[in-house]
Amino acid sequence: MLYFVKDNMIHRFPTPKRCGCIHKNEPLRDTIPHDVEECVYCMRSWPGDDC
């Protein structure tokens, strides 16, 4: 899974429809840094998500 950091918040790539963040030119990474917040829309499990 790939991630990107935007405004000190980590998001999943590609972003799910419920997240309003748009990936522009942020570098993609395969690790989660320790000093950023997690986007609740991208990084949490929601009802109806495929497990």
C-alpha positions in Angstrom: 0.0 0.0 0.0 1.2 3.5 -0.8 0.8 6.6 1.2 1.5 10.4 0.8 1.8 13.2 3.3 -0.1 16.4 2.8 -0.3 19.2 5.4 1.3 17.0 8.0 -1.4 14.3 7.6 -0.8 10.9 6.1 -3.3 9.7 3.4 -3.6 6.4 1.5 -3.0 6.4 -2.2 -5.3 6.2 -4.1 -7.6 8.1 -1.7 -11.0 6.6 -0.9 -14.1 8.5 -2.1 -14.9 9.6 1.5 -11.6 11.6 1.8 -11.6 15.0 0.2 -7.8 15.2 -0.1 -6.4 15.3 -3.6 -2.9 13.9 -4.4 -0.9 16.4 -6.5 2.9 16.2 -6.6 3.6 14.8 -3.1 6.1 11.9 -3.1 4.6 8.4 -2.6 6.0 6.3 0.2 5.5 2.8 1.5 6.1 3.6 5.2 4.2 5.7 7.7 6.4 8.4 9.4 6.0 8.9 13.1 5.6 12.6 13.2 2.4 13.0 11.2 -1.3 12.6 12.0 -3.4 9.9 10.3 -6.4 10.8 8.1 -9.4 9.2 9.7 -11.1 8.8 6.3 -8.1 7.0 4.7 -6.4 5.1 7.5 -9.4 3.8 9.5 -11.8 1.0 8.8 -15.4 2.0 7.9 -18.6 0.0 7.6 -18.9 -1.4 4.0 -15.1 -1.5 3.4 -13.7 -4.6 1.9 -11.7 -6.5 4.5 
